């Protein structure tokens, strides 16, 4: 993988946004925890220090080793990074009289500075800090101010080191992307050659070297990530790729058959395995969300291992892991707190004896779709909504039964079908239905009913890290609700989830 930009993470909620903005400039970048630097720091063309929830004045503040970076590699320090350089390099940082959070406007910009080229006074920026830089570090030169923040931006004379107290990566910083471009392209000289076409060429060559003539077995899910991973591997190793699509009994209605049919037209070597009974037996009586995920993961590995043993001399396991999965599995304090288990990140059981190959592990979801498009893949497949690895099991709150799965499949089928019929499917990032563990009283045909309640969920997002609920038309919700209640036996109430992520998650379990 090429080395372009290194982003050191100090635990900021915005670090992934920095990476996304850099990638939007067609520049490759990687995020690493500040306390786990790559060995090849000097190979990177530029380094960015992220913000942090910590204060540089606290005893447990992140303390990076910048000996191989500052003064040697072009460096941009954002928020905490800017305060860190000031605090430990001859300046001073003190608590603000008021917490500086939210929109601000640049009231002063030093003239003839490439860093601010094309950006004018009055440009809106986003502040998020409770400390402020009172005195610049040694050789510091002020570049910009806001009404409340005197040293909003500065540089170190004699170095390609720049620092800002605001966040250029967030949407509210109007010229944030231009500022990043000025630093990376005009100051650091980084090439803007990170494109889907170049990624495909580079990845195919890397896969040929990594895998050689050995066989890869890959579990397909029908989703975008595993499908694009399969096409990339197929392009690199051809018939040595063996794909397995497992029906865990928790897929959408008709999905097993339709996905297998779709893969046939793509020239992939795919075997469908119906293991519904094994999964349902393993889930019997389980109610805890994490227990359900672990049971599904365990059985999937068992089924997958059985099938992999039927492929003579299979040496590799292909996975559709993408970058948010990787980032969420590491943090500046070691492994991150587990919100939910990721089904495709982490070690494999020793008994599988397979090496792992992950062609997409450095891509965000939207980049995966662009790569798929450059490979000529079906737009309908690339436009499919994300679907959780554990399937409908985590959309059925409480224990899993075949009857509940059948009910939810019918509800989900109506919801997704109507989204497509109304031209709303492509305007939604992810949608699905949740079967709640409650019954409610209803009236049907003058008779009292006591049946299930389902929740509909539709969100808009870029990569699933944050998400907002979609304001679907009332007429659509009315029609869909009526259809579900009239056609799905066992359901007499439909609600719509209007929670955003955070604080909620996209899935209910």
C-alpha angles and dihedrals in degrees: 000000000000119000114228116134129011118202114198111209120216093178099278120159087224100055094100089051089058089055092048093051091049092049089050086062088059090251122132116232140169132207118222129173110256089239095052106053120180114251091238100059091138089059092066118095094215141002130216123197113211130218122262141204087233128090116234087227095061121097094235095048116137109266111194127195103241096167092113094041117039110080092003103064127031104267132197115190116198123201104306088027091054091048091046092056091048096045097048101031104059103291133093136245122196137175114276118242086233127021107261104223130145137013122359135162130230107248096178132030122178110241125248095017115145089207091067098033110147093012119111135200110275093042110147119243134178120240125197114167142098096206126063136199109253098173127026120237122258110303090007118156121196113238104172145006139191126207092269102025116062096185101041091146136009143163134214112244112238094020137077088240119131130176136190132185093209131071114252091180097068124087093242093065096085097201097028095116091050090050091053090048092051091052099042101037107026100032105026095032095225114170119238096224102122099118133146091249093052091045091054093049093047095043095048090052091047091049092051090054094042099046102024111176095335123117125256125202115201131187111225120205100182089249132118099259100051091040094053090044089053094050091049092049091045090052089052104040107012116195092010087079114090116188126200124195111195122201105212092181089248099089126113120277112290090357099124094055097039095048092049089051091050093051091051089065091053096062093242122147098239132169120194117215121191106207098157094130094053093051096045091049091051092050097049111128096000117132106159111097095222092047089053092049092049093048092050091046092049095049092044090055091047093050092043092049091051090053094042090056088059089062107080115234097357106171105169139054114211118210135185094223112157132198100265088056090053095045094048089054094058133046141171088268096050120263110015123242106277110245091167133349114257110225095212106039126083139030128333124232111271092240093067093066092195129137115227126239119186113180094180102042093115097048132094117224096259089050090052089056092049091050089050090052091051087054090056095247123165109279090218091059093044090050094053115126117248113265123198118253092234088052121203091349090087091044091058106074111215126005123359123237131168089244092056092047090052092050093049093046089057093047093046092047092055093046096049093041091053093048088057094044091053093046091245101113096087091046090060123072095203135357137176147137129257124209108218123215092236136090122212134195118258141162123235122170092349090304128114115245130193106195146140129299121218129197122212118214128192124167139178119219144139102226106353095257090109127011141180126208115252120243097229116191115270089231091057093049091047094051093044093048092050092048093050094048093045097044106032112072112217097034123096103157135050126189132181122228113228098178123125129214112272116056091026124038123236093247120049093228 
